[in-house]
Amino acid sequence: MPVITISRQYGSLGDELAKYLADKMGTKVVNRSDLVDELFAGMGEDVIGRLTESPKFFLECPEGSSRTYKDILVDAMKQRISDNANVIFMGMGSSLALSGDGAIRVRVIASDRTRAQRISRLDNISLDEALTALTYADRKHKRFVSTLFDVDLTELTLYDIVLNSDCLSVEEMADSVLALASKRELRSRIHNETTRNDSQDHQTEAPLFKNESEEEFARILDMYKIEWLYEPKMFPIEWDAEGNVTMAFSPDFYLPKFDLYLELTTMDQKYVTKKNKKMRKVKELYPGTNIRIVYKKDFAELIERLKAFG
């Protein structure tokens, strides 16, 4: 499961989401105080106090070091990814620190009114006092990220997914994050497999079906809630004397649940000889690859059965 980072507004249920996800994933939440204590406790209480007091101290270097406290903090987060650690980072500008490292970057927001009402109930203070508290917290959080990373943390393009707890429960938000993490893990696995066996990663941002039959088949899979990817991978199967690929095979669909590649053909049986040849070569060159052809007759029968059920 990819590392998850959570940036949240005060009172947006970001903390509750992190705890819920940690319980579901069997992992732990790491926040700024956890890492600061882990990395800098040996440097004395005055160092911990300064780092807690103001973000500008993160830009200073410990005595005898050329690396700043920020550098040490970011390196520690990146190391967790290198170690394939199953962890959830809360705050610390982790979404910025781990940008491009494969982490799922989550931002949790809510309206000021909703957040103030939650804070008022939780802390037993007035609504006005709660509004003051969240304004102060937002300002501090924004300043921390701006000082360390020179960006505005409210810029939503910094995140992979933005969740509004005005209209989403903690459980619903967690389901969204876990679904994204599962998809990301699958795409990463396919990419790594293609690198190992010298095939090509053919995954695209959005499926562009070549014909109506493929689109219809995708709808059938959706109807039965079967997860699929469209042409995620291309298998080179023939090369010339210089090593250039002269023939390749890109199965139409991949069904992760069944680890199965499907090549759809609605052509007459006599025209599928070439596809059969390609499929046999894939099985020979890439042992363990589960691949099948769905013929015109099979596809037509499936459509008719579904029509019979409306």
Secondary structure, DSSP 8 states (H G I E B T S, - for coil): ---EEEEE-TTSSHHHHHHHHHHHHT-EEE-HHHHHHHHHGGG-HHHHHHHHH-GGGGGS--TT-SS-HHHHHHHHHHHHHHTT--EEEESTTHHHHTTTTT-EEEEEE--HHHHHHHHHHHHT--HHHHHHHHHHHHHHHHHHHHHHHSS-TT-GGG-SEEEETTT--HHHHHHHHHHHHHHHHHHHHHHHHHHHTT-EE---SS---SSHHHHHHHHHHHHTT---EES-EEEEEEE-TTS-EEEEE--SEEEGGGTEEEEE--S-GGG-HHHHHHHHHHHHHSTT--EEEE-HHHHHHHHHHHHHT-
